[in-house]
């Protein structure tokens, strides 16, 4: 389903998930990949939802599933905060 609002076109997240399942067959693994990638690509002062949609779009359009699933390194460095 495609939504249009004030000249912008939006795709429903469920459609993005179904497209991404073509690249990553396992739903649990897709959740893990999307979660790690969302944390890695998220920029401050932007909506997490937009970052997640971007990640799902990238995974869905990936030509090579091995590139998406190839790395198992830590996606982010935990930041310590002073108490």
NORJO-V77544 format. One record per helix or strand. SS is the DSSP state (@ for helix, = for strand). FROM is the first residue (numbers start at 1). TO is the last residue. If there is no record, write none. Layout:
BEGIN
SS_FROM_TO / SS_FROM_TO
END
This chain:
BEGIN
=_2_5 / =_8_11 / @_13_20 / @_27_41 / @_48_61 / @_65_69
END
